[in-house]
Amino acid sequence: MISENCSDEEFEALLSNYDYSFTKGDLVKGIVCSYDSTGVIVDIGAKTAGYVPVKEAIVDKSVSLEDTLKKSQEYEFLIIREEDEDGRFMLSYKKVAMAYNWRELEKLKAEDAVVEGTVVSIVKGGLLVDVKGCRGFVPSSHLKAKSTECQVGDVLELKILTMDIQQGNFILSNKKVYAEDKDENVKDIFTNLEVGQVVTGEVVRITDFGAFIDIGGIDALLPLSQISWRWVDHPSDILKVGETIKVEVIVIDHDKQRISLSLKNLEKDPWLEAKDKIKDGDKLEGTITRIKHFGAFVEVFPGVEALLPNNELTEYQNQNNTVLKVGDKIQTTILKFNPDDRRISLSIKDE
């Protein structure tokens, strides 16, 4: 509490404890202080309060403003406008909540889970539904009954077909229709697909261990090791969601209904190319791609890596008073090249 007898200097010192450097687009945490007729006043730890208009506060219209943002509770907000003439930041709770809801919907789609959607409008060609505060569309062809038999307020069990986060929309299907269509589609794909076949698919999800490619209704796995002959730190370095690519089918598991794909198989094997271009004793410039406790991996030919033992790595760094890092180029000597086993003995010692 600030004393009434607080001097100007003391007051400035107290204010400095609340120094801030907030800008538009920042995520901030704030505590709900009070309400007025047009919104919510929030303490975001600055020298002034933040303000959340009603339209940026309400996520679910069936829930009141006071129940959405409860007094004295802390929430996360997005700054949508910097200080106005009254010295207040304009905040949005809805945009943050919607972002988290979209993330949850992505997870539910990946899990092929059933979601509940509330009919908010009957439109030409289908229904508009609300799922976790997000507006989705159910085409008439994906309803068990005609759309005119549904009423606003009805709750439907649905499956998510597609999502477009950039456009902020997604398409759903009645779970029974979805299941019937999917079962038939899966049966057709597994009947007609063969190992070695090249297919076209869309990148629908990226994980640390690879990417999932939609090849006509089935999400097949493209493992990290099958993306490129060259070292890839993360699939997102090469692929992006929504991209259409050609891939080769390398594994079909009918029992588990799983399919594995390869992207690198559609490229020339660099070890076969290197077979006629590298020989024992060659001195080549290499690029460090990875550094481990047992040594460094060095790319001596596009897509071809060799291990430089840790003792040579350490000796080189000590002699040259340097620390090698990923991306550095070094002169190497090929001691032994065995393309059939995909192995290279490498050295950087001066012979």
ZADOKOL-526694 format. One record per residue (C-alpha): residue number from 1; residue in three letters; x, y, z. Coordinates in Angstrom, 3 decimals, always signed. Layout:
# ZADOKOL-526694
+-----+------+----------+----------+----------+
: pos : code :       c1 :       c2 :       c3 :
+-----+------+----------+----------+----------+
: NUM :  Ala :        X :        Y :        Z :
...
+-----+------+----------+----------+----------+
***
This chain:
# ZADOKOL-526694
+-----+------+----------+----------+----------+
: pos : code :       c1 :       c2 :       c3 :
+-----+------+----------+----------+----------+
:   1 :  Met :   +0.000 :   +0.000 :   +0.000 :
:   2 :  Ile :   +1.286 :   +3.498 :   -0.901 :
:   3 :  Ser :   +1.367 :   +5.960 :   +1.991 :
:   4 :  Glu :   -0.445 :   +9.276 :   +1.603 :
:   5 :  Asn :   +2.772 :  +10.962 :   +2.782 :
:   6 :  Cys :   +4.857 :   +9.270 :   +0.092 :
:   7 :  Ser :   +7.243 :  +11.764 :   -1.545 :
:   8 :  Asp :   +7.505 :  +12.189 :   -5.326 :
:   9 :  Glu :  +10.880 :  +10.424 :   -5.280 :
:  10 :  Glu :   +9.513 :   +7.499 :   -3.275 :
:  11 :  Phe :   +6.483 :   +7.274 :   -5.559 :
:  12 :  Glu :   +8.708 :   +7.159 :   -8.669 :
:  13 :  Ala :  +10.816 :   +4.453 :   -7.016 :
:  14 :  Leu :   +7.697 :   +2.400 :   -6.370 :
:  15 :  Leu :   +6.555 :   +2.849 :   -9.947 :
:  16 :  Ser :   +9.911 :   +1.645 :  -11.220 :
:  17 :  Asn :   +9.127 :   -1.745 :   -9.688 :
:  18 :  Tyr :   +6.377 :   -2.008 :  -12.290 :
:  19 :  Asp :   +8.528 :   -1.108 :  -15.257 :
:  20 :  Tyr :   +7.524 :   -2.841 :  -18.471 :
:  21 :  Ser :   +8.270 :   -3.036 :  -22.155 :
:  22 :  Phe :   +5.053 :   -4.523 :  -23.523 :
:  23 :  Thr :   +4.288 :   -4.270 :  -27.229 :
:  24 :  Lys :   +1.497 :   -5.340 :  -29.544 :
:  25 :  Gly :   +1.532 :   -9.096 :  -30.053 :
:  26 :  Asp :   +3.020 :   -9.919 :  -26.647 :
:  27 :  Leu :   +1.460 :  -12.551 :  -24.416 :
:  28 :  Val :   +1.054 :  -11.327 :  -20.846 :
:  29 :  Lys :   -0.425 :  -12.655 :  -17.638 :
:  30 :  Gly :   -2.908 :  -10.514 :  -15.787 :
:  31 :  Ile :   -5.265 :  -10.596 :  -12.835 :
:  32 :  Val :   -8.909 :   -9.590 :  -13.308 :
:  33 :  Cys :   -9.606 :   -6.486 :  -11.220 :
:  34 :  Ser :  -13.108 :   -5.291 :  -12.133 :
:  35 :  Tyr :  -15.796 :   -5.023 :  -14.795 :
:  36 :  Asp :  -17.622 :   -2.178 :  -16.474 :
:  37 :  Ser :  -20.389 :   -1.998 :  -19.066 :
:  38 :  Thr :  -18.050 :   -2.643 :  -21.998 :
:  39 :  Gly :  -15.378 :   -4.975 :  -20.703 :
:  40 :  Val :  -12.886 :   -6.098 :  -18.088 :
:  41 :  Ile :  -10.069 :   -4.232 :  -16.351 :
:  42 :  Val :   -6.938 :   -6.340 :  -15.815 :
:  43 :  Asp :   -3.752 :   -5.769 :  -13.825 :
:  44 :  Ile :   -0.865 :   -6.858 :  -16.057 :
:  45 :  Gly :   +1.878 :   -5.645 :  -13.754 :
:  46 :  Ala :   +2.493 :   -2.397 :  -15.622 :
:  47 :  Lys :   +2.113 :   +1.216 :  -14.571 :
:  48 :  Thr :   -1.371 :   +1.063 :  -16.020 :
:  49 :  Ala :   -4.144 :   -1.487 :  -16.347 :
:  50 :  Gly :   -5.023 :   -3.498 :  -19.402 :
:  51 :  Tyr :   -8.515 :   -3.535 :  -20.824 :
:  52 :  Val :  -10.420 :   -6.428 :  -22.417 :
:  53 :  Pro :  -13.511 :   -5.433 :  -24.465 :
:  54 :  Val :  -16.470 :   -7.809 :  -24.179 :
:  55 :  Lys :  -16.002 :   -9.045 :  -27.768 :
:  56 :  Glu :  -12.398 :   -9.988 :  -26.923 :
:  57 :  Ala :  -13.374 :  -11.649 :  -23.641 :
:  58 :  Ile :  -16.303 :  -13.928 :  -24.453 :
:  59 :  Val :  -15.396 :  -17.292 :  -25.980 :
:  60 :  Asp :  -18.629 :  -19.177 :  -25.310 :
:  61 :  Lys :  -21.701 :  -16.946 :  -25.595 :
:  62 :  Ser :  -23.597 :  -19.164 :  -23.171 :
:  63 :  Val :  -21.123 :  -18.236 :  -20.407 :
:  64 :  Ser :  -21.325 :  -14.811 :  -18.762 :
:  65 :  Leu :  -18.469 :  -12.331 :  -18.760 :
:  66 :  Glu :  -17.980 :  -12.747 :  -14.991 :
:  67 :  Asp :  -17.778 :  -16.541 :  -15.289 :
:  68 :  Thr :  -15.447 :  -16.384 :  -18.289 :
:  69 :  Leu :  -12.967 :  -14.096 :  -16.551 :
:  70 :  Lys :  -13.410 :  -14.483 :  -12.820 :
:  71 :  Lys :  -12.429 :  -11.669 :  -10.515 :
:  72 :  Ser :   -9.019 :  -11.998 :   -8.804 :
:  73 :  Gln :   -8.082 :  -14.917 :  -11.076 :
:  74 :  Glu :   -4.996 :  -14.847 :  -13.322 :
:  75 :  Tyr :   -5.296 :  -15.460 :  -17.078 :
:  76 :  Glu :   -3.163 :  -15.144 :  -20.178 :
:  77 :  Phe :   -3.876 :  -12.308 :  -22.608 :
:  78 :  Leu :   -2.680 :  -11.076 :  -25.980 :
:  79 :  Ile :   -1.867 :   -7.376 :  -26.393 :
:  80 :  Ile :   -3.812 :   -6.282 :  -29.483 :
:  81 :  Arg :   -3.213 :   -2.541 :  -29.168 :
:  82 :  Glu :   -0.581 :   -0.567 :  -27.324 :
:  83 :  Glu :   -1.390 :   +2.218 :  -24.872 :
:  84 :  Asp :   -4.260 :   +4.464 :  -25.919 :
:  85 :  Glu :   -4.893 :   +8.071 :  -24.938 :
:  86 :  Asp :   -6.019 :   +6.839 :  -21.528 :
:  87 :  Gly :   -2.780 :   +4.944 :  -21.065 :
:  88 :  Arg :   -4.356 :   +1.497 :  -21.292 :
:  89 :  Phe :   -3.316 :   -1.591 :  -23.231 :
:  90 :  Met :   -6.048 :   -3.283 :  -25.246 :
:  91 :  Leu :   -6.049 :   -7.020 :  -24.513 :
:  92 :  Ser :   -7.712 :  -10.127 :  -25.886 :
:  93 :  Tyr :   -8.526 :  -13.239 :  -23.896 :
:  94 :  Lys :  -10.566 :  -14.762 :  -26.717 :
:  95 :  Lys :   -7.638 :  -14.952 :  -29.163 :
:  96 :  Val :   -5.476 :  -16.764 :  -26.623 :
:  97 :  Ala :   -8.265 :  -19.155 :  -25.654 :
:  98 :  Met :   -9.037 :  -19.848 :  -29.325 :
:  99 :  Ala :   -5.370 :  -20.595 :  -30.015 :
: 100 :  Tyr :   -5.346 :  -23.153 :  -27.209 :
: 101 :  Asn :   -8.659 :  -24.562 :  -28.461 :
: 102 :  Trp :   -7.233 :  -24.957 :  -31.959 :
: 103 :  Arg :   -4.252 :  -26.798 :  -30.491 :
: 104 :  Glu :   -6.654 :  -29.104 :  -28.653 :
: 105 :  Leu :   -8.628 :  -29.688 :  -31.859 :
: 106 :  Glu :   -5.414 :  -30.595 :  -33.702 :
: 107 :  Lys :   -4.684 :  -33.138 :  -30.982 :
: 108 :  Leu :   -8.207 :  -34.570 :  -31.193 :
: 109 :  Lys :   -7.924 :  -34.864 :  -34.982 :
: 110 :  Ala :   -4.570 :  -36.622 :  -34.652 :
: 111 :  Glu :   -6.155 :  -39.041 :  -32.178 :
: 112 :  Asp :   -9.142 :  -39.532 :  -34.495 :
: 113 :  Ala :  -11.318 :  -38.688 :  -31.492 :
: 114 :  Val :  -15.047 :  -37.953 :  -31.379 :
: 115 :  Val :  -15.910 :  -34.316 :  -30.640 :
: 116 :  Glu :  -19.219 :  -32.724 :  -29.713 :
: 117 :  Gly :  -20.455 :  -29.893 :  -31.895 :
: 118 :  Thr :  -23.413 :  -27.640 :  -31.190 :
: 119 :  Val :  -25.437 :  -26.581 :  -34.217 :
: 120 :  Val :  -25.371 :  -22.784 :  -34.433 :
: 121 :  Ser :  -26.793 :  -22.343 :  -37.921 :
: 122 :  Ile :  -28.350 :  -24.334 :  -40.778 :
: 123 :  Val :  -26.912 :  -23.104 :  -44.064 :
: 124 :  Lys :  -26.954 :  -24.109 :  -47.693 :
: 125 :  Gly :  -25.023 :  -27.318 :  -48.073 :
: 126 :  Gly :  -24.765 :  -28.243 :  -44.417 :
: 127 :  Leu :  -24.466 :  -27.053 :  -40.837 :
: 128 :  Leu :  -22.318 :  -24.604 :  -38.935 :
: 129 :  Val :  -21.324 :  -26.026 :  -35.560 :
: 130 :  Asp :  -19.450 :  -24.768 :  -32.528 :
: 131 :  Val :  -16.715 :  -27.044 :  -31.196 :
: 132 :  Lys :  -14.805 :  -25.734 :  -28.175 :
: 133 :  Gly :  -15.558 :  -22.159 :  -29.223 :
: 134 :  Cys :  -14.370 :  -22.719 :  -32.813 :
: 135 :  Arg :  -16.737 :  -22.576 :  -35.779 :
: 136 :  Gly :  -16.751 :  -25.616 :  -38.076 :
: 137 :  Phe :  -18.765 :  -26.828 :  -41.076 :
: 138 :  Val :  -20.508 :  -30.177 :  -41.546 :
: 139 :  Pro :  -21.421 :  -30.808 :  -45.224 :
: 140 :  Ser :  -24.842 :  -32.335 :  -45.896 :
: 141 :  Ser :  -23.107 :  -35.360 :  -47.426 :
: 142 :  His :  -21.544 :  -36.057 :  -44.041 :
: 143 :  Leu :  -24.792 :  -36.060 :  -42.091 :
: 144 :  Lys :  -26.737 :  -39.220 :  -41.401 :
: 145 :  Ala :  -29.947 :  -37.264 :  -41.591 :
: 146 :  Lys :  -30.813 :  -34.286 :  -43.789 :
: 147 :  Ser :  -29.641 :  -30.975 :  -42.428 :
: 148 :  Thr :  -33.207 :  -29.680 :  -42.297 :
: 149 :  Glu :  -33.972 :  -32.316 :  -39.644 :
: 150 :  Cys :  -31.354 :  -30.792 :  -37.343 :
: 151 :  Gln :  -32.169 :  -27.778 :  -35.210 :
: 152 :  Val :  -30.079 :  -24.963 :  -33.812 :
: 153 :  Gly :  -28.845 :  -26.069 :  -30.400 :
: 154 :  Asp :  -28.632 :  -29.773 :  -31.270 :
: 155 :  Val :  -25.448 :  -31.462 :  -30.095 :
: 156 :  Leu :  -23.849 :  -33.842 :  -32.615 :
: 157 :  Glu :  -21.064 :  -36.402 :  -32.262 :
: 158 :  Leu :  -18.554 :  -35.616 :  -34.991 :
: 159 :  Lys :  -15.113 :  -36.414 :  -36.372 :
: 160 :  Ile :  -12.733 :  -33.745 :  -37.713 :
: 161 :  Leu :  -11.927 :  -34.260 :  -41.398 :
: 162 :  Thr :   -9.696 :  -31.298 :  -42.267 :
: 163 :  Met :   -8.336 :  -28.196 :  -40.552 :
: 164 :  Asp :   -7.022 :  -24.928 :  -41.951 :
: 165 :  Ile :   -5.518 :  -22.943 :  -39.109 :
: 166 :  Gln :   -4.511 :  -20.052 :  -41.366 :
: 167 :  Gln :   -8.095 :  -19.579 :  -42.570 :
: 168 :  Gly :   -9.543 :  -20.449 :  -39.156 :
: 169 :  Asn :  -11.983 :  -23.104 :  -40.366 :
: 170 :  Phe :  -12.398 :  -26.853 :  -40.303 :
: 171 :  Ile :  -14.713 :  -29.489 :  -41.747 :
: 172 :  Leu :  -16.364 :  -32.267 :  -39.766 :
: 173 :  Ser :  -18.402 :  -35.396 :  -40.369 :
: 174 :  Asn :  -21.052 :  -37.301 :  -38.459 :
: 175 :  Lys :  -19.040 :  -40.011 :  -36.692 :
: 176 :  Lys :  -21.114 :  -42.854 :  -38.185 :
: 177 :  Val :  -20.750 :  -41.563 :  -41.741 :
: 178 :  Tyr :  -17.074 :  -40.918 :  -41.090 :
: 179 :  Ala :  -16.501 :  -44.424 :  -39.778 :
: 180 :  Glu :  -18.309 :  -46.054 :  -42.708 :
: 181 :  Asp :  -16.451 :  -43.962 :  -45.292 :
: 182 :  Lys :  -13.109 :  -44.454 :  -43.569 :
: 183 :  Asp :  -13.488 :  -48.218 :  -43.261 :
: 184 :  Glu :  -14.342 :  -48.520 :  -46.945 :
: 185 :  Asn :  -11.540 :  -46.160 :  -47.941 :
: 186 :  Val :   -8.967 :  -47.969 :  -45.803 :
: 187 :  Lys :  -10.007 :  -51.306 :  -47.299 :
: 188 :  Asp :   -9.562 :  -49.934 :  -50.823 :
: 189 :  Ile :   -6.151 :  -48.436 :  -50.091 :
: 190 :  Phe :   -4.726 :  -51.563 :  -48.467 :
: 191 :  Thr :   -6.097 :  -53.688 :  -51.310 :
: 192 :  Asn :   -4.514 :  -51.601 :  -54.065 :
: 193 :  Leu :   -1.288 :  -50.424 :  -52.441 :
: 194 :  Glu :   +2.045 :  -52.221 :  -52.970 :
: 195 :  Val :   +5.529 :  -51.845 :  -51.525 :
: 196 :  Gly :   +7.657 :  -49.820 :  -53.940 :
: 197 :  Gln :   +4.676 :  -47.892 :  -55.276 :
: 198 :  Val :   +5.099 :  -44.119 :  -55.576 :
: 199 :  Val :   +2.108 :  -42.131 :  -54.349 :
: 200 :  Thr :   +1.225 :  -38.478 :  -53.882 :
: 201 :  Gly :   +0.218 :  -37.248 :  -50.449 :
: 202 :  Glu :   -0.241 :  -34.172 :  -48.327 :
: 203 :  Val :   +1.801 :  -33.399 :  -45.222 :
: 204 :  Val :   -0.817 :  -33.214 :  -42.465 :
: 205 :  Arg :   +1.247 :  -33.415 :  -39.289 :
: 206 :  Ile :   +4.893 :  -32.995 :  -38.290 :
: 207 :  Thr :   +6.462 :  -34.549 :  -35.185 :
: 208 :  Asp :   +9.984 :  -34.910 :  -33.817 :
: 209 :  Phe :  +10.242 :  -38.433 :  -35.224 :
: 210 :  Gly :   +8.841 :  -37.793 :  -38.700 :
: 211 :  Ala :   +5.819 :  -36.565 :  -40.619 :
: 212 :  Phe :   +2.374 :  -37.989 :  -41.310 :
: 213 :  Ile :   +1.325 :  -37.944 :  -44.950 :
: 214 :  Asp :   -2.310 :  -38.249 :  -46.040 :
: 215 :  Ile :   -2.301 :  -40.662 :  -48.981 :
: 216 :  Gly :   -5.976 :  -40.707 :  -49.847 :
: 217 :  Gly :   -7.544 :  -40.880 :  -46.405 :
: 218 :  Ile :   -4.859 :  -42.751 :  -44.477 :
: 219 :  Asp :   -2.168 :  -40.958 :  -42.494 :
: 220 :  Ala :   +1.045 :  -42.848 :  -43.317 :
: 221 :  Leu :   +4.314 :  -42.256 :  -41.464 :
: 222 :  Leu :   +7.340 :  -40.760 :  -43.161 :
: 223 :  Pro :  +10.096 :  -41.444 :  -40.583 :
: 224 :  Leu :  +12.796 :  -38.855 :  -39.963 :
: 225 :  Ser :  +15.438 :  -41.263 :  -41.296 :
: 226 :  Gln :  +13.543 :  -41.589 :  -44.592 :
: 227 :  Ile :  +13.204 :  -37.870 :  -45.355 :
: 228 :  Ser :  +16.641 :  -37.271 :  -46.851 :
: 229 :  Trp :  +20.020 :  -38.905 :  -47.415 :
: 230 :  Arg :  +21.525 :  -35.869 :  -45.701 :
: 231 :  Trp :  +21.299 :  -35.315 :  -41.950 :
: 232 :  Val :  +18.007 :  -33.668 :  -40.917 :
: 233 :  Asp :  +17.649 :  -32.166 :  -37.430 :
: 234 :  His :  +13.865 :  -31.903 :  -37.603 :
: 235 :  Pro :  +11.261 :  -32.741 :  -40.256 :
: 236 :  Ser :  +10.114 :  -29.111 :  -40.295 :
: 237 :  Asp :  +13.508 :  -28.168 :  -41.766 :
: 238 :  Ile :  +12.445 :  -29.933 :  -44.974 :
: 239 :  Leu :   +8.649 :  -30.225 :  -44.903 :
: 240 :  Lys :   +5.702 :  -28.002 :  -44.075 :
: 241 :  Val :   +2.093 :  -28.840 :  -43.280 :
: 242 :  Gly :   -0.140 :  -28.604 :  -46.338 :
: 243 :  Glu :   +2.675 :  -29.381 :  -48.764 :
: 244 :  Thr :   +2.033 :  -32.018 :  -51.444 :
: 245 :  Ile :   +4.871 :  -34.483 :  -52.029 :
: 246 :  Lys :   +5.613 :  -37.752 :  -53.811 :
: 247 :  Val :   +6.725 :  -40.640 :  -51.597 :
: 248 :  Glu :   +7.516 :  -44.326 :  -51.962 :
: 249 :  Val :   +5.684 :  -46.985 :  -49.957 :
: 250 :  Ile :   +8.287 :  -49.063 :  -48.076 :
: 251 :  Val :   +6.217 :  -50.941 :  -45.441 :
: 252 :  Ile :   +2.582 :  -52.112 :  -45.401 :
: 253 :  Asp :   +1.377 :  -53.675 :  -42.136 :
: 254 :  His :   -2.074 :  -55.106 :  -42.863 :
: 255 :  Asp :   -2.623 :  -56.333 :  -39.288 :
: 256 :  Lys :   -1.936 :  -52.981 :  -37.642 :
: 257 :  Gln :   -3.107 :  -51.042 :  -40.712 :
: 258 :  Arg :   +0.041 :  -48.954 :  -40.818 :
: 259 :  Ile :   +2.004 :  -47.697 :  -43.783 :
: 260 :  Ser :   +5.557 :  -46.348 :  -43.819 :
: 261 :  Leu :   +6.929 :  -44.120 :  -46.542 :
: 262 :  Ser :  +10.234 :  -42.876 :  -47.902 :
: 263 :  Leu :  +11.067 :  -39.582 :  -49.546 :
: 264 :  Lys :  +14.791 :  -40.186 :  -49.928 :
: 265 :  Asn :  +14.231 :  -43.342 :  -51.990 :
: 266 :  Leu :  +13.069 :  -41.088 :  -54.821 :
: 267 :  Glu :  +16.507 :  -39.492 :  -54.915 :
: 268 :  Lys :  +19.768 :  -41.025 :  -56.134 :
: 269 :  Asp :  +21.656 :  -42.944 :  -53.467 :
: 270 :  Pro :  +24.656 :  -40.682 :  -52.725 :
: 271 :  Trp :  +26.784 :  -43.639 :  -51.617 :
: 272 :  Leu :  +26.418 :  -45.175 :  -55.083 :
: 273 :  Glu :  +27.324 :  -41.850 :  -56.666 :
: 274 :  Ala :  +30.317 :  -41.477 :  -54.370 :
: 275 :  Lys :  +31.530 :  -44.982 :  -55.240 :
: 276 :  Asp :  +33.084 :  -43.755 :  -58.482 :
: 277 :  Lys :  +34.274 :  -40.429 :  -57.107 :
: 278 :  Ile :  +35.968 :  -41.228 :  -53.797 :
: 279 :  Lys :  +38.941 :  -43.513 :  -53.185 :
: 280 :  Asp :  +41.317 :  -44.280 :  -50.341 :
: 281 :  Gly :  +43.836 :  -41.533 :  -49.744 :
: 282 :  Asp :  +41.698 :  -38.727 :  -51.181 :
: 283 :  Lys :  +41.937 :  -35.383 :  -49.435 :
: 284 :  Leu :  +38.499 :  -33.764 :  -49.306 :
: 285 :  Glu :  +36.961 :  -30.718 :  -47.708 :
: 286 :  Gly :  +34.199 :  -31.802 :  -45.350 :
: 287 :  Thr :  +31.454 :  -30.037 :  -43.397 :
: 288 :  Ile :  +30.696 :  -30.888 :  -39.765 :
: 289 :  Thr :  +27.026 :  -31.902 :  -39.469 :
: 290 :  Arg :  +26.860 :  -33.233 :  -35.899 :
: 291 :  Ile :  +29.119 :  -33.330 :  -32.852 :
: 292 :  Lys :  +28.777 :  -36.131 :  -30.295 :
: 293 :  His :  +30.804 :  -37.180 :  -27.248 :
: 294 :  Phe :  +32.504 :  -39.871 :  -29.331 :
: 295 :  Gly :  +33.391 :  -37.656 :  -32.288 :
: 296 :  Ala :  +32.063 :  -35.505 :  -35.105 :
: 297 :  Phe :  +30.141 :  -36.486 :  -38.207 :
: 298 :  Val :  +31.591 :  -34.901 :  -41.319 :
: 299 :  Glu :  +29.866 :  -34.732 :  -44.712 :
: 300 :  Val :  +32.597 :  -35.405 :  -47.272 :
: 301 :  Phe :  +30.243 :  -35.789 :  -50.253 :
: 302 :  Pro :  +26.612 :  -34.588 :  -50.560 :
: 303 :  Gly :  +24.631 :  -37.061 :  -48.438 :
: 304 :  Val :  +27.692 :  -39.081 :  -47.372 :
: 305 :  Glu :  +28.952 :  -38.728 :  -43.796 :
: 306 :  Ala :  +31.985 :  -40.137 :  -42.023 :
: 307 :  Leu :  +32.838 :  -40.210 :  -38.331 :
: 308 :  Leu :  +35.873 :  -38.290 :  -37.159 :
: 309 :  Pro :  +36.999 :  -39.918 :  -33.864 :
: 310 :  Asn :  +36.901 :  -37.749 :  -30.764 :
: 311 :  Asn :  +40.625 :  -38.087 :  -30.088 :
: 312 :  Glu :  +41.448 :  -36.539 :  -33.487 :
: 313 :  Leu :  +38.806 :  -33.873 :  -33.021 :
: 314 :  Thr :  +40.240 :  -32.927 :  -29.627 :
: 315 :  Glu :  +43.843 :  -33.007 :  -30.873 :
: 316 :  Tyr :  +42.987 :  -30.772 :  -33.836 :
: 317 :  Gln :  +41.212 :  -28.246 :  -31.622 :
: 318 :  Asn :  +44.118 :  -28.133 :  -29.147 :
: 319 :  Gln :  +46.718 :  -27.722 :  -31.884 :
: 320 :  Asn :  +44.791 :  -24.975 :  -33.644 :
: 321 :  Asn :  +43.448 :  -23.297 :  -30.500 :
: 322 :  Thr :  +39.911 :  -23.459 :  -31.820 :
: 323 :  Val :  +36.572 :  -25.091 :  -31.104 :
: 324 :  Leu :  +34.903 :  -26.729 :  -34.082 :
: 325 :  Lys :  +31.151 :  -26.418 :  -34.456 :
: 326 :  Val :  +28.396 :  -27.604 :  -36.754 :
: 327 :  Gly :  +28.777 :  -26.005 :  -40.167 :
: 328 :  Asp :  +32.544 :  -25.618 :  -39.981 :
: 329 :  Lys :  +34.552 :  -26.872 :  -42.956 :
: 330 :  Ile :  +37.711 :  -28.921 :  -42.414 :
: 331 :  Gln :  +40.269 :  -30.697 :  -44.608 :
: 332 :  Thr :  +40.008 :  -34.480 :  -44.307 :
: 333 :  Thr :  +41.820 :  -37.578 :  -45.554 :
: 334 :  Ile :  +39.919 :  -40.712 :  -46.587 :
: 335 :  Leu :  +41.708 :  -43.635 :  -44.922 :
: 336 :  Lys :  +39.299 :  -46.366 :  -45.969 :
: 337 :  Phe :  +36.180 :  -46.078 :  -48.150 :
: 338 :  Asn :  +33.717 :  -48.993 :  -48.078 :
: 339 :  Pro :  +30.586 :  -47.954 :  -50.037 :
: 340 :  Asp :  +28.973 :  -51.398 :  -49.772 :
: 341 :  Asp :  +28.900 :  -51.180 :  -45.967 :
: 342 :  Arg :  +28.402 :  -47.393 :  -46.108 :
: 343 :  Arg :  +31.423 :  -46.744 :  -43.938 :
: 344 :  Ile :  +34.345 :  -44.380 :  -44.177 :
: 345 :  Ser :  +37.449 :  -44.203 :  -41.993 :
: 346 :  Leu :  +38.354 :  -40.541 :  -41.743 :
: 347 :  Ser :  +41.300 :  -38.510 :  -40.471 :
: 348 :  Ile :  +42.299 :  -34.871 :  -40.293 :
: 349 :  Lys :  +45.893 :  -35.482 :  -39.323 :
: 350 :  Asp :  +48.535 :  -34.229 :  -41.704 :
: 351 :  Glu :  +50.171 :  -37.265 :  -43.282 :
+-----+------+----------+----------+----------+
***
